[in-house]
Amino acid sequence: MTSDEGQAREFYGELFGWTAGEGSAEFGGYFMFLRDGVPVAGCMRKIPGVPEMAGPDAWGVYLSSEDVKSAVDKAVANGGSLVAGPMDIADLGTQAVLRDSAGATVGVWQAKGFPGVTVFGELGTPAYFELLTRGYRGASVFYGDVFGWDPRVVSDTPEFRLTVLTEGEETIAGIMDASAFLPADEPNQWKIYIRVADTDAALAKVAELGGAVITAAMDTPYGRLAEAADPTGARFKLMSKPG
């Protein structure tokens, strides 16, 4: 969700090599970002007065479900709440937006004509999705019950608690206990990571394009990570492969 569609098109095109599709009048100007002709993300200009579009510009995460209505019912039964939907999007799919048991916003997508992200972990594409939450244990139960996750515990110490969702050898998403470091004025939230060849070079490009460095690059067992923001403040993570 962005307050400046034109700036978003230019920024992400220059940074990740994305091309921007045509906006759909039927869907309020919504358009897809593509990498090598394949959809990797969506973008929509925020509409004033629409409650679910209120707040700062931000990236959101949609999790797939075979049955949106069932996911909504399970979410409410597990302490979550419904923000919007379920709503059919032409013949593309059905969507809803939820808040999980600790208040983090997450979308749900039941695919029909549009499957969602089909390329993962390549340069300029999503490489990881992460929930930062103060309700770590409850969130692990919530996503297990609502989406059928069977996460693997990576670490469970007071200093570092993380469970991850894997598919084969690939780590797709994680739930991290952020109670010790998430600022008090920031809500529990999902983060999106984009794969880049060189995290430091990508950060320099972000600054050149009018964005901001939120967290400097650092080496981790998962690669060299950093957080940045686009010119209107929407935050995202950068990830290059371990050296």
N, C-alpha and C positions, 0 to 999 in steps of 0.2 A: 504494500500500500504506500503510495507516494503522493506528495503534494505537488510534485513537478514532474510530469510524465516525460516532457522533452529532455530535461536534464538527466533523468534516469536512463533514457535510451542512449544518450551520448556517453554517459559515465561508464555503464556496464559494457557497452560496445567497445570502448577504448581499453577498458581494464581486462576483460575476459575474452574479447573477440566475439561477443554475442551479437547477433543480428536481431532486430526487433520486428515482429510481425505487424500487420495492420490491426488497428484497434477495431473492436466489434461494437457497432452502435447498439446491437441487440443486447449486449452485456455491459453497457455503460462505459465503453471504451477499453475494456479489458483486452490485453494482447499478450502474446507469448514471446519470450526470449528464446532464441535458437542458437545452438552451437553446431556448426557443420550441418545445418538443416534439420536438426533434431531438437524438439522442445526440451528445455532444461529448467525453465522457471516461468512464472507468470507475473504480470504487473498490471496495476489498476490505479487510476487517479482517485484519490479520496474525495468522496462527495460530502460536502458540509451538511450537517444535520442527521447523518446516518449514524446511529449509536455505535454499531460494531466497527465503524471506520474512525471513531474518535481516538485521540491520543497521538503520540509521535509517529512519524513515518517508520515503518518496520517491515521486516520479512516475516513470513509465517510459514508454518509447516503443516502439510496435510498428510495424514496417514490413511492408507487404503483400507477399505472394509468391504466384505462381500454383502453386507446388509447395514446400511446407514441407520435405518430405524432401530434395528436391534442394538447397534453400538450406542445410540443415544439413550435408549432405555437402560442399558447396562451402566452407562456413565452416570446417569442420575441415581441409579440404585447404589452406586459405589461412591456417592458423595460429590459427584460432579454436577454441572448445570449446563443447560442449553443456552447458547448465545443467539444462534440464528439457524434457520432451516428446520428439518431437511427440505431441500429445494432441488427440483429437477433443473438441470442446465441443458435445455434442448435435448438432443439425443446423445450428449457427450457423457453424462453421468449425473449422479445425485450428490449434493454436498450438504454438510452441516458444519457448524462451528461450536465447539464445546469449551468449557473450562473444566480442567481436571480436578481431582479432589483437593489439590493445594492451590487452585486458582490460576494455573497456567493455561493460556489459550492454545487450542490445537484444532485444526480442521480435520474433517473426515471426508473421504472421497470414495464413492462407489462407482467404479468405472463402467461405462457402456462404450460409447464410440471413442472416448479419449482415455488411454490407459494411465496417463500421468508420466512420471519420469521413467524413461527406459534406458538411459545411459547413466552410469554411476562410476565415480572415482577416476575418470579421465580428466585431462587438463581442461579447465574451464567448465567443469560440471560439478554437481554436488558430490561430496565425498564422505560426508558424515553429518548426522543430525543429533543434537544433544539437548536434553532437558536439564536445566539448572533449577534445582528446587530445594526449598527448606523442608519439604515434606517427603523426604527420600523414601522411607519405608512404605508410606501410604501410596506413593506414586508407583512403586514397583508392583504393588498389588493391583492398583487401578489399571495400569496398562496391560497387565496380565489378564485381568478379568474382561476388560472392554475389547481389547484387540487380539487376545490370544497369545501375547508375548510369553516367551520362556527365556527370560534374560539370564545371562551368565554373570556371576559375581566376580569382578576383577579384583576388588579390594574392599575390605569392610573394617577400616580402622577409623578412629576419631579424626585423623589427619586427612584421610582420603577414602571416600566411599563412592564406588562406581559399579554399576551393572551395565552390561552391554547386550545388544541384540545382534546376533550374527546370522549370516546365511552362508553356509559352507565355510570357506576360509576368510570371508569378508566380514568386517565389523561395520554394521550399517548405522546403528544408533546407540545412544547411551543415556542413562539416567544418573546424574551426579548430585551428591549431597553438597549444596552450595550454601548451607546455613552459616558457615564460617567466613565466607568471603563475598556473598552477594550483598551489595549496598542496601541499606534499609529502605531507600526510596525506590528500589527497583523490584518489580514483581517477579515471581517465578516465571521462567520463560524458556521457550525453545530457541536454539541457535542453529544456524545453517553454516556448514563449512564448504568452501569451494576449493577444489584442487588447483594449485598453481605450480609452475616449474620451479620458481624461486620466490619464496615468501618475502624476502627483503626487497627484491626488485619490485614486487607487486605493491608493497607498502609505499615505496618511493613513487610509483605510478599513481597510487591513490592520492597522495599529497599533491602531485602535479595536476591532477584532474579536479582539485578543489574539495576532496574528501578529507578525512581525518584519521590519524592513527589513534586507536583507543588503547590497545595493548601492544607493546613492542614484541617483535619476533623472539621466540624462545624455542630451544630444542627440547623435544620430549621423545619418549619411546614411539610415539605415533607419528612423528614428523616435526617439522619446524612450523609452529603455530603462531598466529597473531590475530588481533581483532581490529577491524577498521569500520569506518562509517562513510556512507556516500555523502554528497554535498547537502542533502536535506536531512541527514542524521540517521538514516536507516543503517543498522549495524549488521555486520556479517563477519564470519571467521575465514581466515586463509589457512591453507594446509598444503605443505609440500611433503613429498615422501621422505622417510628417514634417510639420512646420508649413509 
